[in-house]
Amino acid sequence: MLARISTSSEIGELLDSLADIVSFGVAPGLFVYTVARTEWGWSSIPDPTERVVLTIAITTAFVVAALLRTTMYMVYESDEFRPGVPNTLAATVLTLTYLAGFDSATLLLVEAAALTYLMLAQIPYPGLCARDALGVGTVQTVVIAWGSSGQWLARVLLVVALAYLTLGPISYRSRGIRK
């Protein structure tokens, strides 16, 4: 939000993109990997089983997709609609799934694989306008602060995020909302 309302520099824009890659790519990828590792009881150096290899492949692909999606965001900066699901939305769906109590490693890996594909798909996605981004960020902060006692709120926000994921390219566009 601060970057949107303040003047920026070339360095600031690059740092913002780097922070997005770490926050919405690397962190969720490591998170899903850690959930899988914990659920399946891997040792500190996992055995190279199919499950381990698949987990590493999916979480790495998620990180790479977030990197490429951020790059596309920078390339198509002047367009209202950019190709692919925003990495912020992909990371939000992954984390809300877990916070809402759907904490199966298998579910998170399937979801990460699907979101990886959608981040790179040529589906034009609208960005959230500043008002909506602030509202979503505020609710996300409350969900995280409440922890497990805010599970019902995480579920509500997950439904909203999934609705935007599926309906955003159609309904958000028709409202004429710009960033």
C-alpha positions as CSV (number, residue, x, y, z in Angstrom):
1,M,0.0,0.0,0.0
2,L,2.8,2.4,0.9
3,A,4.5,1.8,-2.5
4,R,1.3,2.6,-4.3
5,I,0.8,5.9,-2.6
6,S,4.4,7.1,-2.4
7,T,6.9,8.0,-5.1
8,S,9.1,5.1,-6.0
9,S,12.6,4.6,-7.4
10,E,14.0,1.9,-9.6
11,I,15.6,0.3,-6.6
12,G,12.4,0.4,-4.7
13,E,10.5,-1.3,-7.5
14,L,13.1,-4.1,-7.7
15,L,13.1,-4.5,-3.9
16,D,9.3,-4.7,-3.9
17,S,9.4,-7.4,-6.6
18,L,12.1,-9.3,-4.7
19,A,10.1,-9.1,-1.5
20,D,7.1,-10.5,-3.4
21,I,9.1,-13.4,-4.7
22,V,10.3,-14.2,-1.2
23,S,6.9,-13.6,0.6
24,F,4.6,-15.1,-2.0
25,G,6.9,-17.8,-3.6
26,V,9.7,-18.9,-1.4
27,A,7.9,-18.8,1.9
28,P,4.8,-20.7,0.8
29,G,7.0,-23.2,-1.0
30,L,9.0,-23.9,2.1
31,F,5.8,-23.9,4.2
32,V,4.2,-26.7,2.1
33,Y,7.5,-28.6,2.0
34,T,7.7,-28.4,5.9
35,V,4.1,-29.5,6.3
36,A,4.8,-32.5,4.1
37,R,8.1,-33.3,5.9
38,T,6.4,-33.1,9.3
39,E,3.3,-35.1,8.3
40,W,5.3,-37.8,6.7
41,G,8.0,-37.9,9.3
42,W,11.1,-37.4,7.2
43,S,14.5,-37.2,8.9
44,S,16.7,-34.2,8.6
45,I,18.0,-35.5,5.3
46,P,15.0,-37.1,3.6
47,D,15.3,-40.4,1.7
48,P,15.0,-40.0,-2.0
49,T,11.6,-41.6,-2.2
50,E,9.0,-40.8,-4.9
51,R,7.1,-38.8,-2.3
52,V,10.1,-36.7,-1.3
53,V,11.1,-36.1,-4.9
54,L,7.6,-35.1,-5.9
55,T,7.3,-32.8,-2.9
56,I,10.6,-31.1,-3.8
57,A,9.6,-30.8,-7.5
58,I,6.2,-29.3,-6.7
59,T,7.4,-26.8,-4.2
60,T,10.3,-25.8,-6.3
61,A,8.0,-25.3,-9.3
62,F,5.8,-23.1,-7.2
63,V,8.7,-20.9,-6.3
64,V,9.8,-20.7,-10.0
65,A,6.2,-19.9,-11.1
66,A,6.1,-17.1,-8.5
67,L,9.3,-15.7,-9.9
68,L,8.1,-15.9,-13.4
69,R,4.7,-14.4,-12.5
70,T,6.4,-11.5,-10.8
71,T,8.5,-11.0,-13.9
72,M,5.3,-11.0,-16.0
73,Y,3.8,-8.4,-13.6
74,M,6.7,-6.1,-14.2
75,V,6.6,-6.6,-18.0
76,Y,2.9,-6.0,-18.3
77,E,3.0,-3.3,-15.7
78,S,0.8,-0.8,-17.6
79,D,-1.9,-3.4,-18.4
80,E,-5.0,-3.6,-16.1
81,F,-5.1,-7.4,-16.6
82,R,-1.9,-9.5,-16.5
83,P,-1.6,-13.1,-17.5
84,G,-1.8,-15.8,-14.8
85,V,-3.1,-15.9,-11.3
86,P,-1.3,-13.4,-9.1
87,N,1.3,-15.0,-6.9
88,T,-0.2,-13.1,-3.9
89,L,-3.5,-14.9,-4.5
90,A,-1.8,-18.3,-4.9
91,A,0.1,-17.9,-1.7
92,T,-3.0,-16.7,0.1
93,V,-5.0,-19.7,-1.0
94,L,-2.3,-22.1,0.1
95,T,-1.9,-20.6,3.5
96,L,-5.6,-20.1,4.1
97,T,-6.2,-23.7,3.3
98,Y,-3.9,-24.7,6.1
99,L,-5.2,-22.0,8.6
100,A,-8.8,-23.1,7.8
101,G,-7.9,-26.6,9.1
102,F,-7.4,-28.4,5.8
103,D,-3.8,-29.2,6.7
104,S,-3.2,-32.4,4.7
105,A,0.2,-32.4,3.0
106,T,-1.3,-34.2,0.0
107,L,-4.0,-31.5,-0.4
108,L,-1.5,-28.7,-0.1
109,L,0.8,-30.3,-2.7
110,V,-2.1,-30.8,-5.2
111,E,-3.2,-27.3,-4.6
112,A,0.4,-26.0,-5.0
113,A,0.7,-27.9,-8.3
114,A,-2.6,-26.5,-9.6
115,L,-1.7,-22.9,-8.5
116,T,1.7,-23.3,-10.1
117,Y,0.0,-24.0,-13.4
118,L,-2.5,-21.2,-13.0
119,M,0.3,-18.6,-12.2
120,L,1.8,-19.3,-15.6
121,A,-1.5,-19.7,-17.5
122,Q,-2.4,-17.1,-20.1
123,I,-5.7,-16.3,-18.3
124,P,-5.9,-12.5,-17.9
125,Y,-6.3,-11.7,-14.2
126,P,-7.2,-8.3,-12.8
127,G,-5.2,-6.9,-9.9
128,L,-7.1,-5.9,-6.7
129,C,-7.8,-2.2,-6.4
130,A,-6.1,-0.5,-3.4
131,R,-9.3,-0.5,-1.3
132,D,-9.8,-4.3,-1.7
133,A,-6.1,-5.1,-1.2
134,L,-6.2,-3.2,2.1
135,G,-9.3,-5.0,3.2
136,V,-8.0,-8.4,2.4
137,G,-4.6,-7.6,4.1
138,T,-6.4,-6.5,7.2
139,V,-8.5,-9.6,7.4
140,Q,-5.5,-11.8,6.8
141,T,-3.6,-10.1,9.6
142,V,-6.5,-10.8,12.0
143,V,-6.7,-14.5,10.9
144,I,-3.0,-15.0,11.6
145,A,-3.1,-13.1,14.9
146,W,-6.1,-15.2,16.1
147,G,-4.3,-18.5,15.2
148,S,-6.4,-21.6,15.5
149,S,-9.2,-19.8,17.3
150,G,-9.7,-17.8,14.1
151,Q,-10.3,-20.9,12.0
152,W,-13.8,-19.9,11.0
153,L,-12.6,-16.6,9.8
154,A,-9.9,-18.3,7.8
155,R,-12.5,-20.5,6.2
156,V,-14.6,-17.5,5.2
157,L,-11.6,-15.7,3.7
158,L,-10.6,-19.0,1.9
159,V,-14.1,-19.0,0.3
160,V,-13.6,-15.4,-0.8
161,A,-10.1,-16.1,-2.1
162,L,-11.4,-19.1,-4.1
163,A,-14.3,-17.1,-5.4
164,Y,-11.9,-14.4,-6.7
165,L,-9.6,-17.2,-8.1
166,T,-12.5,-18.6,-10.1
167,L,-14.6,-15.6,-10.8
168,G,-12.1,-12.8,-10.8
169,P,-11.3,-12.7,-14.5
170,I,-15.0,-12.4,-15.3
171,S,-16.7,-10.5,-12.5
172,Y,-13.9,-8.2,-11.3
173,R,-13.3,-7.1,-14.9
174,S,-16.9,-6.3,-15.6
175,R,-16.9,-3.9,-12.6
176,G,-14.3,-1.8,-14.3
177,I,-12.1,-1.7,-11.2
178,R,-8.5,-0.6,-11.7
179,K,-5.5,-0.8,-9.5
